[in-house]
Structures are given as C-alpha cells and as structure tokens.
C-alpha cells in the first residue's frame, strides 16, 4: 500500500487556496483545509476535494495565533504522522496611502502573512526534518516584486515572504526539504473583486486576469517530484507583466 500523502493549505476556504486544494487532491493528496472564520466556505472546499477523488479535513485556526496554530498543527501531525506538503497561502489586504494608514491596517496584513508564515512553517518543519522530506510553497505576490501605490503594508509582507523563503531554503535543503514561492499578479478571486480589472488588464501583455487554477497548477508542480531539484525560487505568474 502506498503511503498517504498529506498537504496542509492555509487560507484554503476560497480563491487560490481552494484551487490548490482541488489541484493537489487530483494527484492523491489528503488535504488539510485551514480556515479562520468562514466554515461554510471551508466545507465547500472539502466537498470539491472529495469530488476530485481524494479526501481531507477542515482545520480552524488563526495563523496569527502562535498557541492556536501550534496546538492544531501538532494534533494534525500526531494523527497523520507525516506532512508532505505545506502551502502558506493565508493573507489579507488593507490598502491605503501610507500617510493615512493606521496601526491596524499595517499590523493585520504583516501579521497574517509573515507571522502566519512563521507560526505554521516552524511547527510543520519539525515533522519534515524528522522525515527528511517535504515541500513548502509560499504564496507571495507581484506586489512583493513590483509594488503598487497604496499597498505599502501588502508589498512589505509579500516581499518579506520572498526573503524568508530564500533564506529558509538554504537552511533545510540538506534535510531533503524544498521551499519555493509563487508570485501571482492579477488573479480573479474574491480578494480582487473590488479592483478595476478592465483597467488593470490593459497593462498586462496577455490582456486578461489570471485564474486561481493557473496558480494552483504551478504550486502542484513545485510540490511534485518533477521539481525535485528546485528550491529557493520565486515563480511569477502574471501574464507577462514584468
């Protein structure tokens, strides 16, 4: 009997996280669907995972909470023994001009992306190091490479992810663990629902927004053995924007 492959995906109740859950389910992964607040959306993701031919479970925890995250992930590790894949996807936006930005807008975005990355990855890494294998993919953004005005908090968080991944990849490569980043551009998700897509696509050489499934396909590749010699990389998915 082949070993059960387990993937934890944070922020998997919608958008890129949901698409990634379905994509990895198609390749046989048991999917742990993390969500913070929207249980119904997480259950819908689980339904789609099962329709894709695999199984999974939902796991409610706020990645910003060190104690809550460690407790839930240690429980997951205790029950499944190994974590083969971690996708750090949880993130939020709170756009605004820097001079008008309050502490909450700054801290919430930085904490969800960077503290969340730290809390989740540190706990999962212990199990991956013990197993001497694993793949971690973090979702950054084109804004972390070529920032937009009004997104200093978001750009700082996503650029921070890129730096953290490049450093971490060098630390854990000797344990058989790969750490990579995807940097999506304009993607059709709930997060971009309020943006002027028609205006923004004029700046994109492909003249369209991307789909969550297109990002999920790259994440699936990075988690596969086809990417076994790739680590510390940032792959832009932006329709040729830069």
Secondary structure, DSSP 8 states (H G I E B T S, - for coil): -----EEEETTTTSHHHHHHHHHHHHTT-EEEEEESS-HHHHHHHHHHHHHTT--EEEEE--TT-HHHHHHHHHHHHHHHS---EEEE---------GGG--HHHHHHHHIIIIIHHHHHHHHHHHHHHHHT-EEEEEE--GGGTS--TT-HHHHHHHHHHHHHHHHHHHHHGGGTEEEEEEEE-SB-SGGGTTS-HHHHGGGSTT-S-B-HHHHHHHHHHHHSGGGTT--S-EEEESTT--
